[in-house]
Amino acid sequence: MSLRETIERLVAEVSRDPRFRREFRGVEALIELRTIEGEVIYLRVHDGAVEIQDKVEGRPSLTLTASREVFMDLLESRIRGEVAVLTGRLRISGDLGLGERLYRRILRFAKR
């Protein structure tokens, strides 16, 4: 499964979860996932819903940069986010609190 397909599956799952919608109610954010191979995926969080966008306007609230392999390792719980950051395999800029909240919530679905 490709990175985009994995993210599409996770977005579909978290979007149906009332706990996610409740936790992120009122949150407006644009997240940019950028691979070192050149792939860019944008996620828009809007009042508890998440959607993938191909084209966006505005500046991301959070940007995550890593290789496709590292993103897949993170989503499949083969590496922890903290380890990826501390070893330089994942770079983060922007709203780190939002990133941590999203990561913890999305990991619950990735483990299923």
Rosetta blueprint (number, residue, H / E / L):
1 M L
2 S L
3 L H
4 R H
5 E H
6 T H
7 I H
8 E H
9 R H
10 L H
11 V H
12 A H
13 E H
14 V H
15 S H
16 R H
17 D L
18 P H
19 R H
20 F H
21 R H
22 R H
23 E H
24 F L
25 R L
26 G L
27 V L
28 E E
29 A E
30 L E
31 I E
32 E E
33 L E
34 R E
35 T E
36 I L
37 E L
38 G L
39 E L
40 V E
41 I E
42 Y E
43 L E
44 R E
45 V E
46 H E
47 D L
48 G L
49 A E
50 V E
51 E E
52 I E
53 Q E
54 D L
55 K L
56 V L
57 E L
58 G L
59 R L
60 P L
61 S L
62 L E
63 T E
64 L E
65 T E
66 A E
67 S L
68 R H
69 E H
70 V H
71 F H
72 M H
73 D H
74 L H
75 L H
76 E L
77 S L
78 R L
79 I L
80 R L
81 G H
82 E H
83 V H
84 A H
85 V H
86 L H
87 T L
88 G L
89 R L
90 L E
91 R E
92 I E
93 S E
94 G E
95 D L
96 L H
97 G H
98 L H
99 G H
100 E H
101 R H
102 L H
103 Y H
104 R H
105 R H
106 I H
107 L H
108 R H
109 F H
110 A H
111 K L
112 R L
